Amino acid sequence: MKGLDDNAARSNPIDVVLVGGPDDLPAAARRMRAPAAGETIKIPHRGGYEHFERDRRIGRPDEQETPVFRWTMRTKIAE
């Protein structure tokens, strides 16, 4: 049964907030829906990707707060 719970958590999208990263990342891109069990988010931006990781100190699943993902790095798209 645990496998079913894990799959449901991954496929059940929740609202999240992205914090940090480039100043020109649109405000609309900073609020999005992501899988509930997700630990990382990768956003395409200016020919690369902005990487965000879940901040476990804020927005714990057992509370009613919106989970926060903090910017960690940028990578370029390989060509």
C-alpha positions as MATLAB code, in Angstrom:
seq = 'MKGLDDNAARSNPIDVVLVGGPDDLPAAARRMRAPAAGETIKIPHRGGYEHFERDRRIGRPDEQETPVFRWTMRTKIAE';
ca = [
       0.000    0.000    0.000;
       2.889    2.376    0.588;
       3.618    2.441   -3.150;
       0.105    3.667   -3.862;
       0.491    6.497   -1.340;
       3.839    7.530   -2.855;
       2.377    7.589   -6.375;
      -0.602    9.634   -5.251;
       1.670   12.185   -3.571;
       3.782   12.533   -6.729;
       0.814   13.015   -9.020;
      -1.170   15.293   -6.692;
      -0.056   18.838   -7.663;
       0.102   21.582   -5.063;
       0.732   25.344   -5.212;
       4.369   26.313   -4.549;
       6.432   29.524   -4.469;
       9.901   29.929   -6.017;
      12.308   32.232   -4.151;
      15.620   33.624   -5.377;
      17.253   33.214   -8.759;
      17.510   35.785  -11.537;
      15.761   39.119  -11.139;
      14.208   38.814  -14.601;
      12.383   35.559  -13.834;
       8.734   36.627  -14.279;
       6.612   36.928  -11.156;
       4.035   34.634  -12.785;
       6.698   31.900  -13.023;
       7.412   32.156   -9.292;
       3.999   30.752   -8.343;
       3.218   27.409   -9.896;
       1.826   23.925   -9.362;
       4.236   21.077   -8.697;
       3.992   17.436   -7.547;
       3.348   17.260   -3.794;
       6.301   14.935   -3.191;
       8.708   16.901   -5.382;
      11.997   18.037   -3.865;
      13.373   19.925   -6.880;
      12.026   22.115   -9.682;
      13.839   22.997  -12.911;
      12.602   26.031  -14.889;
      13.791   26.796  -18.451;
      15.009   30.403  -18.614;
      17.293   32.378  -20.980;
      18.873   29.364  -22.702;
      19.408   27.438  -19.494;
      17.660   26.075  -16.439;
      17.108   27.608  -13.027;
      17.136   24.978  -10.276;
      15.150   25.230   -7.053;
      15.071   22.909   -4.020;
      12.330   22.580   -1.443;
      12.973   24.490    1.774;
      11.883   22.111    4.525;
      11.943   24.874    7.135;
       8.996   26.593    5.421;
       5.717   25.173    4.135;
       5.746   21.778    5.792;
       3.078   19.457    4.325;
       1.323   19.104    7.699;
       0.644   22.851    7.821;
      -1.473   25.112    5.649;
       1.509   27.137    4.370;
       2.494   27.187    0.706;
       5.728   25.194    0.196;
       8.764   27.312   -0.721;
      11.460   26.254   -3.180;
      14.750   28.196   -3.024;
      17.044   28.815   -5.986;
      20.212   26.724   -5.863;
      21.936   27.067   -9.257;
      21.742   27.681  -12.971;
      22.806   25.251  -15.699;
      23.118   25.786  -19.432;
      21.292   23.698  -22.016;
      23.770   21.406  -23.733;
      23.843   21.704  -27.510;
];
